[in-house]
Amino acid sequence: MSTQTKSICVADVVLRTLRGRWATHILSVIASHESIHFNELKRVIPGISAKVLTEQLRFLETAGVLGRHATGNSRQEVSYTYTARGHELKHVLDSLSELATRWALS
């Protein structure tokens, strides 16, 4: 084994969750709703394809940030909400948004 240990920044765990061009946008939209259906998400995020939205939602669900819930109606719709982990991440995203606003104004 090498005497050098691989340096890992623990923040990378969170930052990897935000990978992808649309992740923060998706999380921001879901934060402004208590629960939101896939089709509504697609409508309010212009330019995102159904394929990319599906991939991002699956990744965020696997990461434990979002919960996917069947609505139980005959159209087999699903809705997405923040999990407990997602609510923790929301606080971080709120802080990042405040920082971005300050940086944009300077």
C-alpha positions in Angstrom: 0.0 0.0 0.0 1.3 3.4 -0.9 2.3 5.8 1.9 0.2 8.4 0.2 -3.4 8.3 1.1 -6.0 9.5 -1.3 -7.3 12.8 -0.2 -11.1 13.0 -0.2 -13.0 16.1 0.6 -16.1 15.1 2.5 -18.1 17.9 0.8 -17.7 15.9 -2.4 -20.4 13.5 -1.1 -22.9 16.4 -1.2 -21.5 18.0 -4.4 -21.8 14.7 -6.3 -25.5 14.7 -5.5 -25.8 18.1 -7.3 -24.2 16.8 -10.4 -25.9 17.4 -13.7 -27.0 20.6 -15.4 -30.5 20.5 -14.0 -30.2 19.1 -10.5 -30.2 22.4 -8.6 -33.0 23.8 -10.8 -35.1 20.7 -10.2 -34.5 20.9 -6.4 -35.4 24.6 -6.4 -38.7 23.9 -8.2 -39.6 21.1 -5.8 -38.7 23.3 -2.8 -41.3 25.8 -3.9 -44.0 23.1 -3.8 -44.9 20.7 -1.1 -45.3 17.9 -3.7 -45.1 18.1 -7.5 -46.0 15.8 -10.3 -43.6 14.8 -13.1 -45.6 16.6 -15.8 -45.8 19.8 -13.7 -42.1 19.7 -13.2 -41.6 19.3 -16.9 -43.9 22.2 -17.6 -42.2 24.6 -15.2 -38.6 23.8 -16.3 -38.4 24.9 -19.9 -35.9 23.2 -22.1 -35.5 19.9 -20.1 -36.4 16.7 -21.9 -38.5 14.0 -20.3 -35.5 11.7 -20.6 -33.1 14.0 -18.8 -35.8 14.9 -16.1 -36.4 11.2 -15.5 -32.7 10.5 -15.2 -32.1 13.4 -12.8 -35.1 12.5 -10.6 -34.0 8.8 -10.4 -30.5 9.9 -9.4 -31.8 12.3 -6.7 -34.2 9.6 -5.5 -31.3 7.1 -5.3 -29.2 9.6 -3.4 -32.0 9.8 -0.9 -32.8 13.5 -1.5 -36.2 13.0 -3.1 -39.1 10.7 -2.4 -41.2 9.3 -5.3 -44.9 8.7 -4.5 -47.5 7.0 -6.6 -50.7 9.1 -6.6 -53.0 6.1 -6.8 -55.1 7.3 -9.6 -55.7 5.5 -12.9 -53.2 7.6 -14.8 -50.3 6.2 -12.8 -48.9 9.6 -12.0 -46.1 10.1 -9.5 -45.2 13.0 -7.3 -41.9 14.1 -5.9 -41.2 15.5 -2.5 -38.1 16.2 -0.4 -37.0 13.5 2.0 -35.4 14.4 5.4 -32.0 14.4 3.7 -33.5 16.6 1.0 -34.6 19.1 3.6 -31.1 19.2 5.0 -29.8 19.9 1.5 -32.4 22.6 0.9 -30.8 24.6 3.7 -27.4 24.3 2.0 -29.0 25.3 -1.4 -30.6 28.3 0.2 -27.3 29.5 1.6 -25.7 28.9 -1.8 -28.4 30.9 -3.4 -27.8 33.8 -1.0 -24.1 33.6 -1.8 -24.7 33.6 -5.6 -26.9 36.7 -5.2 -24.2 38.5 -3.3 -21.6 37.6 -5.8 -23.8 38.6 -8.7 -24.3 42.0 -7.1 -20.6 42.6 -6.5 
